[in-house]
Amino acid sequence: MSHFILEPSAAAIQAAAASLMAGNLVAFPTETVYGLGADASNAAAVARIYSVKGRPVDHPLIVHVASADALGKWAKDVPEYAIKLARDFWPGPMTLVLKRSKLVGDFITGGQDTVGVRVPEHPVALALLEAFENLGGKGVAAPSANRFGHVSPTTAQAVRDELSEHLHADDQILNGGPCAVGVESTIIDCTGAAPQILRPGAITAAMIETSTALQMMKKSDGLISNSTNKKGEIDSFEQIRVSGSLETHYAPKARVFLCETPVNGQGFIAHANIQTPEGVIRLASPRSDEEFAQLLYSALRQADSLGLAEVVVVQPIGIGIAVAIRDRLARAANGR
């Protein structure tokens, strides 16, 4: 089934909110990637997310809300440092994992006693969430709008290409242009004495420490360390299942190789100052780490549209969003 991409007029957003209330799915833009949304209080609607994505039912979803004021509906025992994070970085590319309230069903959390909550920073997403809440909705469950394990979509067309044949006639795709960040939100475990990064993103360890005035815990004592390893990557000890945490994820059909020299016929993604060898297909030439994140998923999708068998990526070094880029590429290189 082919789906039209709807431009985000006030009428279209109101209709999309009503569609969510009716139990349908709505794909919508955020600043990170496009999400596939359903009423987070509707078990049957959420079950369709899992069906459309081909997602394991024990893999939890993130609840999107219009403002931090809704946090108390979905979470309990919220620590002070989590409130500081919400104040400093919401709306924004950050998901807080907290102890779940009675409102949260097992069908959202994969049976865990925690829930991930986020306020996205995109005008279309916020307008949709506000319209949904005005109709009586409490939150929208939304993973990335792609088949499970595949490359996340950063445009409405990518959603249509990926999911159109799996959606129903009453489901909708809202257009909001290319995503500004381009990689998924930072996921932070806020159930302990201090925050712990479960998935890196645009909100970095240094930003979290500045906000909370807390050091991150070490595995040995239950407190997280803010130190990074030699590659500038955060040592994270995942105990809670969260979105995008499998070793094989974010993978195109093409095989992904990291930090090798590309040869004739291979795709190539690297910073603009790195030249393209003869016979190699250049997929992206970002001029900064931020642009690298913005272009990464669309470049991997382009490799598949061109029918390339292999893609070589020269990873960005250092800290900041480069950590998140390396995290996604490491999983992509492991394949599906």
LOVOKOL-967290 format. One record per residue (C-alpha): residue in one letter; x, y, z. Coordinates in steps of 0.05 Angstrom, whole numbers, plus 5000, padded with zeros to 4 digits. Layout:
% LOVOKOL-967290
+------+------+-------+------+
: resn : east : north :   up :
+------+------+-------+------+
:    A :    X :     Y :    Z :
...
+------+------+-------+------+
***
This chain:
% LOVOKOL-967290
+------+------+-------+------+
: resn : east : north :   up :
+------+------+-------+------+
:    M : 5000 :  5000 : 5000 :
:    S : 5027 :  5069 : 4982 :
:    H : 5019 :  5125 : 5031 :
:    F : 5016 :  5199 : 5018 :
:    I : 5063 :  5244 : 5057 :
:    L : 5022 :  5297 : 5091 :
:    E : 5048 :  5368 : 5099 :
:    P : 5041 :  5391 : 5171 :
:    S : 4984 :  5442 : 5168 :
:    A : 4943 :  5456 : 5230 :
:    A : 4887 :  5414 : 5201 :
:    A : 4933 :  5356 : 5185 :
:    I : 4963 :  5356 : 5255 :
:    Q : 4894 :  5358 : 5286 :
:    A : 4872 :  5300 : 5242 :
:    A : 4935 :  5261 : 5259 :
:    A : 4922 :  5271 : 5334 :
:    A : 4851 :  5246 : 5324 :
:    S : 4878 :  5186 : 5286 :
:    L : 4924 :  5169 : 5344 :
:    M : 4865 :  5173 : 5391 :
:    A : 4827 :  5125 : 5345 :
:    G : 4883 :  5073 : 5352 :
:    N : 4920 :  5086 : 5287 :
:    L : 4994 :  5097 : 5275 :
:    V : 5025 :  5164 : 5256 :
:    A : 5098 :  5172 : 5233 :
:    F : 5124 :  5240 : 5253 :
:    P : 5189 :  5279 : 5253 :
:    T : 5232 :  5295 : 5313 :
:    E : 5299 :  5330 : 5315 :
:    T : 5334 :  5262 : 5320 :
:    V : 5299 :  5214 : 5272 :
:    Y : 5227 :  5201 : 5250 :
:    G : 5185 :  5163 : 5299 :
:    L : 5127 :  5114 : 5289 :
:    G : 5075 :  5135 : 5341 :
:    A : 5016 :  5103 : 5375 :
:    D : 4973 :  5121 : 5436 :
:    A : 5018 :  5097 : 5493 :
:    S : 4957 :  5078 : 5534 :
:    N : 4927 :  5034 : 5479 :
:    A : 4956 :  4963 : 5481 :
:    A : 4926 :  4944 : 5414 :
:    A : 4954 :  5006 : 5379 :
:    V : 5023 :  4995 : 5410 :
:    A : 5021 :  4922 : 5388 :
:    R : 5015 :  4947 : 5316 :
:    I : 5081 :  4985 : 5324 :
:    Y : 5115 :  4919 : 5340 :
:    S : 5080 :  4885 : 5281 :
:    V : 5096 :  4940 : 5231 :
:    K : 5169 :  4944 : 5253 :
:    G : 5179 :  4869 : 5262 :
:    R : 5205 :  4888 : 5331 :
:    P : 5214 :  4838 : 5389 :
:    V : 5160 :  4849 : 5441 :
:    D : 5209 :  4852 : 5498 :
:    H : 5244 :  4912 : 5467 :
:    P : 5217 :  4974 : 5504 :
:    L : 5189 :  5037 : 5472 :
:    I : 5199 :  5110 : 5490 :
:    V : 5139 :  5152 : 5510 :
:    H : 5138 :  5221 : 5479 :
:    V : 5102 :  5278 : 5516 :
:    A : 5091 :  5351 : 5501 :
:    S : 5126 :  5379 : 5563 :
:    A : 5162 :  5358 : 5626 :
:    D : 5097 :  5372 : 5664 :
:    A : 5073 :  5303 : 5640 :
:    L : 5132 :  5267 : 5671 :
:    G : 5095 :  5252 : 5736 :
:    K : 5041 :  5216 : 5698 :
:    W : 5090 :  5165 : 5670 :
:    A : 5143 :  5160 : 5724 :
:    K : 5149 :  5157 : 5800 :
:    D : 5205 :  5170 : 5849 :
:    V : 5237 :  5220 : 5801 :
:    P : 5304 :  5241 : 5829 :
:    E : 5324 :  5314 : 5834 :
:    Y : 5380 :  5306 : 5783 :
:    A : 5329 :  5279 : 5732 :
:    I : 5288 :  5342 : 5742 :
:    K : 5351 :  5384 : 5729 :
:    L : 5364 :  5345 : 5665 :
:    A : 5293 :  5355 : 5642 :
:    R : 5297 :  5430 : 5657 :
:    D : 5362 :  5438 : 5620 :
:    F : 5353 :  5393 : 5559 :
:    W : 5278 :  5386 : 5544 :
:    P : 5252 :  5396 : 5493 :
:    G : 5313 :  5361 : 5463 :
:    P : 5348 :  5296 : 5442 :
:    M : 5347 :  5263 : 5511 :
:    T : 5308 :  5204 : 5539 :
:    L : 5303 :  5194 : 5614 :
:    V : 5293 :  5123 : 5641 :
:    L : 5255 :  5125 : 5706 :
:    K : 5215 :  5080 : 5751 :
:    R : 5148 :  5071 : 5718 :
:    S : 5081 :  5094 : 5746 :
:    K : 5017 :  5054 : 5748 :
:    L : 4997 :  5086 : 5681 :
:    V : 5051 :  5048 : 5644 :
:    G : 5034 :  4979 : 5617 :
:    D : 5081 :  4921 : 5605 :
:    F : 5067 :  4929 : 5531 :
:    I : 5108 :  4994 : 5533 :
:    T : 5166 :  4970 : 5576 :
:    G : 5177 :  4899 : 5554 :
:    G : 5158 :  4877 : 5624 :
:    Q : 5210 :  4920 : 5659 :
:    D : 5194 :  4965 : 5718 :
:    T : 5224 :  5026 : 5683 :
:    V : 5199 :  5071 : 5627 :
:    G : 5235 :  5118 : 5579 :
:    V : 5205 :  5188 : 5570 :
:    R : 5224 :  5244 : 5523 :
:    V : 5201 :  5313 : 5501 :
:    P : 5225 :  5321 : 5428 :
:    E : 5249 :  5388 : 5400 :
:    H : 5213 :  5393 : 5334 :
:    P : 5154 :  5440 : 5320 :
:    V : 5113 :  5386 : 5284 :
:    A : 5125 :  5335 : 5339 :
:    L : 5107 :  5384 : 5394 :
:    A : 5045 :  5408 : 5357 :
:    L : 5022 :  5336 : 5348 :
:    L : 5035 :  5318 : 5421 :
:    E : 4999 :  5380 : 5445 :
:    A : 4939 :  5367 : 5400 :
:    F : 4938 :  5294 : 5423 :
:    E : 4939 :  5315 : 5496 :
:    N : 4884 :  5366 : 5484 :
:    L : 4841 :  5309 : 5459 :
:    G : 4853 :  5271 : 5524 :
:    G : 4915 :  5231 : 5504 :
:    K : 4971 :  5223 : 5555 :
:    G : 5031 :  5205 : 5512 :
:    V : 5054 :  5176 : 5447 :
:    A : 5098 :  5113 : 5445 :
:    A : 5146 :  5120 : 5387 :
:    P : 5208 :  5081 : 5365 :
:    S : 5243 :  5100 : 5300 :
:    A : 5198 :  5092 : 5239 :
:    N : 5235 :  5035 : 5205 :
:    R : 5237 :  4959 : 5204 :
:    F : 5272 :  4932 : 5266 :
:    G : 5348 :  4934 : 5261 :
:    H : 5349 :  4975 : 5197 :
:    V : 5375 :  5045 : 5187 :
:    S : 5332 :  5098 : 5222 :
:    P : 5295 :  5147 : 5175 :
:    T : 5313 :  5221 : 5176 :
:    T : 5262 :  5242 : 5122 :
:    A : 5189 :  5228 : 5110 :
:    Q : 5205 :  5196 : 5044 :
:    A : 5251 :  5146 : 5079 :
:    V : 5193 :  5127 : 5124 :
:    R : 5148 :  5116 : 5064 :
:    D : 5201 :  5075 : 5028 :
:    E : 5212 :  5032 : 5090 :
:    L : 5143 :  5022 : 5119 :
:    S : 5089 :  5038 : 5067 :
:    E : 5072 :  4966 : 5051 :
:    H : 5064 :  4950 : 5125 :
:    L : 5018 :  5009 : 5143 :
:    H : 4942 :  5011 : 5141 :
:    A : 4901 :  5060 : 5101 :
:    D : 4884 :  5101 : 5163 :
:    D : 4957 :  5108 : 5185 :
:    Q : 4992 :  5172 : 5168 :
:    I : 5061 :  5201 : 5153 :
:    L : 5073 :  5273 : 5172 :
:    N : 5129 :  5311 : 5137 :
:    G : 5175 :  5356 : 5177 :
:    G : 5236 :  5360 : 5132 :
:    P : 5304 :  5328 : 5146 :
:    C : 5320 :  5315 : 5219 :
:    A : 5368 :  5366 : 5249 :
:    V : 5408 :  5318 : 5294 :
:    G : 5405 :  5254 : 5254 :
:    V : 5420 :  5202 : 5307 :
:    E : 5375 :  5178 : 5363 :
:    S : 5368 :  5210 : 5431 :
:    T : 5416 :  5201 : 5488 :
:    I : 5384 :  5151 : 5536 :
:    I : 5400 :  5163 : 5610 :
:    D : 5385 :  5115 : 5667 :
:    C : 5358 :  5157 : 5724 :
:    T : 5340 :  5101 : 5771 :
:    G : 5404 :  5103 : 5812 :
:    A : 5441 :  5152 : 5856 :
:    A : 5471 :  5186 : 5794 :
:    P : 5456 :  5186 : 5719 :
:    Q : 5484 :  5133 : 5672 :
:    I : 5486 :  5136 : 5596 :
:    L : 5454 :  5074 : 5565 :
:    R : 5457 :  5100 : 5493 :
:    P : 5500 :  5159 : 5472 :
:    G : 5471 :  5217 : 5432 :
:    A : 5476 :  5292 : 5424 :
:    I : 5469 :  5304 : 5499 :
:    T : 5539 :  5285 : 5522 :
:    A : 5569 :  5260 : 5587 :
:    A : 5601 :  5328 : 5600 :
:    M : 5534 :  5363 : 5590 :
:    I : 5500 :  5315 : 5638 :
:    E : 5553 :  5326 : 5692 :
:    T : 5549 :  5401 : 5685 :
:    S : 5473 :  5399 : 5692 :
:    T : 5470 :  5352 : 5751 :
:    A : 5536 :  5368 : 5787 :
:    L : 5543 :  5292 : 5794 :
:    Q : 5596 :  5244 : 5771 :
:    M : 5573 :  5184 : 5732 :
:    M : 5575 :  5117 : 5766 :
:    K : 5627 :  5062 : 5759 :
:    K : 5606 :  4990 : 5750 :
:    S : 5645 :  4968 : 5811 :
:    D : 5609 :  5013 : 5861 :
:    G : 5543 :  5026 : 5826 :
:    L : 5564 :  5098 : 5809 :
:    I : 5581 :  5118 : 5736 :
:    S : 5649 :  5147 : 5717 :
:    N : 5653 :  5205 : 5668 :
:    S : 5718 :  5178 : 5641 :
:    T : 5723 :  5155 : 5569 :
:    N : 5765 :  5100 : 5539 :
:    K : 5822 :  5110 : 5491 :
:    K : 5775 :  5119 : 5433 :
:    G : 5735 :  5173 : 5469 :
:    E : 5677 :  5126 : 5480 :
:    I : 5636 :  5123 : 5543 :
:    D : 5642 :  5058 : 5582 :
:    S : 5569 :  5041 : 5594 :
:    F : 5544 :  4981 : 5634 :
:    E : 5474 :  4966 : 5608 :
:    Q : 5428 :  4933 : 5658 :
:    I : 5362 :  4961 : 5632 :
:    R : 5339 :  4941 : 5563 :
:    V : 5331 :  5004 : 5520 :
:    S : 5319 :  5021 : 5447 :
:    G : 5377 :  5011 : 5399 :
:    S : 5420 :  4973 : 5448 :
:    L : 5431 :  4908 : 5409 :
:    E : 5500 :  4894 : 5380 :
:    T : 5470 :  4889 : 5311 :
:    H : 5428 :  4951 : 5294 :
:    Y : 5424 :  5011 : 5248 :
:    A : 5448 :  4967 : 5191 :
:    P : 5438 :  4977 : 5116 :
:    K : 5436 :  4919 : 5067 :
:    A : 5507 :  4937 : 5047 :
:    R : 5563 :  4912 : 5091 :
:    V : 5595 :  4968 : 5131 :
:    F : 5671 :  4970 : 5142 :
:    L : 5703 :  5020 : 5190 :
:    C : 5767 :  5059 : 5180 :
:    E : 5792 :  5019 : 5120 :
:    T : 5817 :  5046 : 5053 :
:    P : 5759 :  5042 : 5003 :
:    V : 5770 :  5007 : 4936 :
:    N : 5736 :  5010 : 4868 :
:    G : 5661 :  5000 : 4872 :
:    Q : 5653 :  5012 : 4947 :
:    G : 5614 :  5068 : 4978 :
:    F : 5651 :  5118 : 5021 :
:    I : 5632 :  5164 : 5079 :
:    A : 5684 :  5209 : 5110 :
:    H : 5697 :  5280 : 5131 :
:    A : 5704 :  5329 : 5072 :
:    N : 5779 :  5337 : 5082 :
:    I : 5790 :  5263 : 5065 :
:    Q : 5797 :  5251 : 4990 :
:    T : 5758 :  5199 : 4951 :
:    P : 5801 :  5146 : 4916 :
:    E : 5788 :  5134 : 4842 :
:    G : 5729 :  5089 : 4827 :
:    V : 5699 :  5097 : 4897 :
:    I : 5627 :  5124 : 4904 :
:    R : 5626 :  5182 : 4953 :
:    L : 5562 :  5180 : 4994 :
:    A : 5574 :  5238 : 5042 :
:    S : 5628 :  5290 : 5056 :
:    P : 5608 :  5323 : 5122 :
:    R : 5647 :  5384 : 5145 :
:    S : 5636 :  5374 : 5219 :
:    D : 5616 :  5319 : 5268 :
:    E : 5547 :  5350 : 5274 :
:    E : 5538 :  5346 : 5199 :
:    F : 5566 :  5275 : 5200 :
:    A : 5509 :  5255 : 5246 :
:    Q : 5457 :  5291 : 5203 :
:    L : 5479 :  5257 : 5139 :
:    L : 5499 :  5188 : 5164 :
:    Y : 5433 :  5150 : 5158 :
:    S : 5413 :  5182 : 5092 :
:    A : 5481 :  5163 : 5064 :
:    L : 5473 :  5091 : 5086 :
:    R : 5404 :  5089 : 5055 :
:    Q : 5433 :  5117 : 4990 :
:    A : 5483 :  5060 : 4989 :
:    D : 5425 :  5011 : 4988 :
:    S : 5387 :  5051 : 4935 :
:    L : 5449 :  5048 : 4891 :
:    G : 5455 :  4973 : 4902 :
:    L : 5524 :  4978 : 4934 :
:    A : 5549 :  4915 : 4968 :
:    E : 5599 :  4949 : 5014 :
:    V : 5609 :  5017 : 5047 :
:    V : 5672 :  5042 : 5081 :
:    V : 5666 :  5095 : 5135 :
:    V : 5722 :  5135 : 5166 :
:    Q : 5695 :  5148 : 5235 :
:    P : 5701 :  5216 : 5270 :
:    I : 5748 :  5216 : 5330 :
:    G : 5742 :  5251 : 5396 :
:    I : 5683 :  5263 : 5442 :
:    G : 5617 :  5299 : 5436 :
:    I : 5568 :  5272 : 5384 :
:    A : 5626 :  5233 : 5353 :
:    V : 5616 :  5182 : 5409 :
:    A : 5544 :  5171 : 5386 :
:    I : 5565 :  5165 : 5313 :
:    R : 5617 :  5112 : 5330 :
:    D : 5565 :  5075 : 5372 :
:    R : 5516 :  5071 : 5313 :
:    L : 5571 :  5052 : 5264 :
:    A : 5597 :  4997 : 5308 :
:    R : 5528 :  4966 : 5309 :
:    A : 5517 :  4977 : 5235 :
:    A : 5584 :  4942 : 5220 :
:    N : 5559 :  4881 : 5258 :
:    G : 5503 :  4875 : 5206 :
:    R : 5432 :  4850 : 5219 :
+------+------+-------+------+
***
